[in-house]
Amino acid sequence: MDPRGRQVSVERWGVYELALDGPAAGNPYRDVPLRAEFQHRNRVVPVDGFYDGAGCYRIRFMPDAEGEWRYVTRSTASQLDGRRGTFTCTPPAPGNHGPVRVAGPRTFAYADGTRYLPLGTTCYHWNHLDDLDREEETLRVLADAPFTKVRMCLLPTGGMDPPRLAFAGDSPETLDTTRFNPAFWRHFERRLRDLLALGIEADVILFHPYDEGRWCLDRMSPEEDRFLLRYAMARLAAYRHVWWSLSNEYDFNTHKTVADWDDLGRFVQRHDPYQRLRSIHNGTRMYTYERIYDFGRRWITHQSIQHWDARLTARWRDACPKPVVIDEIGYEGTAERRWGNLTGRTLLRQLWHAAVEGGYVTHGEAYPDAGRDGTTWISRGGRLHGESVPRIAFLRRVLEEAPADLVAARREGTYRLEFTGAAQPAYRDVELPDGGDYRIELIDTWNMTAAELPDGPHRGRVRVELKGRTDMALRIRRVA
């Protein structure tokens, strides 16, 4: 900080924040526009500011290049217009790899080129109900878990009675969609920063269809939707680990059409200065049908799919050259609904099916009888009770040791994973590419062991004895 309390430096891909005093009368959220132009050399990046209550306006910016940045503010309010300043962008701190980007048709990477594996989990409303002890417990669990992404909602469901909402008002009768509640957003941002400190991406679900007619936030006008999106991007987009999930189970919302979702997706694409990852998530009737979005739309960066069978990963992968993330495949647990009573082994099996085809599956857990208040991990976080998490950690280690693009490596004949799933064959005959020597390892995905086949390296056809065991994988690597 300089003697006037202004921030003078920020690391690359960190957050530079400018706070300004301005008008508080009327409705500043709606009536006082604020923008800033940040310039590095000949490049100018326009950024929206936002009103944070009590006469305070803020502008947040993520610099992506080292060196001096200059800025100037623009507003119809004279107190906020024409404010100028500079700051220095310094090298990133250890562990700061920048935002995640799509690196190829099947892969992700951080901005500095470091590989990223989207092994996520779902905690829809873990930070909405002002249970600080539970929130801290959730963060402790995440710190020890293998997850690299958390799916979390911005808006409440119809059955919730949260102490704070994104909009002003604390009841359906007092809800005011022309104003926001800064206290809600500050708490949401606090938890986003906690996730950032853990190295976990935040997949923010902007809309969902579970309002049940209570808050009516699923049936706002296009203008109200855009008002919310513009404010959310102004406040949250500067955090490098934020992703945008435009909607969860978009097709269950009967108040919007696919054309409406496309309009909103393009709106986010236009107004996000950092082009964070963007997708949208379909609903499904478990084991009956699904309405997967057309992910070929230009505003979508990756596929966010709900489906019960990860063996279809290759189909989705080949149909659209964007990474496949099955963000909902069913949850480990004992819930009454079919989507929430998978065994740990069944869920883990789905992760492996996707992985060998170059895709990813998001974890979820629904043990309503195990929580202290009957709520589950997918709804409010807390503790994990299932068996899949340590096995997902083992899978993560396997993938971290593998090439980033397993499909390309298999085509090149340098590396491949095979997985038996629920089958229990006595053996498997492996055909190795001509002209190479290969090491073969037999992996027990449930017991988390890996043993190399003797008498290697191998060539030609190799018979691998499986002895009728399920959930076995083969890791086949060409010897240099």
Buried (B, 14 or more C-beta within 10 A) or exposed (E): EEEEEEBEEBBBBBBBEBEBEBBEEEEBBEEBEBBBEBBBEEEEBEBBBBBBBEBBBBBBBBBBEBEEBBBBBBBEBEBBBEBEBEBBBBEBEEEBBBBBBBBBBBBBBBBEEEBBBBBBBBBBBBBBBEBEEBBEBBBEBBEEBBBBBBBBBBBBBBEBEBEBBBBBBBEEEEBEBEBBBBEBBEBBBEBBBBBBEBEBBBBBBBBBBBBEEBBBBBBBEEEBBBBBBBBBBBBBBBBBBBBBBBBBBBBBBEEBEBEBBBBBBBBBBEBBBBEBBBBBBBBBEBEEEBBBBEBEBEBBBBBBBBBBBBBBBBEBBEBBEBBBBBBBBBBBBBBEEEBBBBBBBBBBBBBBBBBBBBBBBBBBBBBBEBBEEEBBBBBBBBBBBBBBBBBBBBBBEBBEEBBBBBBBBBEEBBBBBBBBBEEEBEEBEBEBBEEBEBBBBBBBBBEBEBEEBEEBBBEEEBEBEBEEBBBBBBBBBBEE
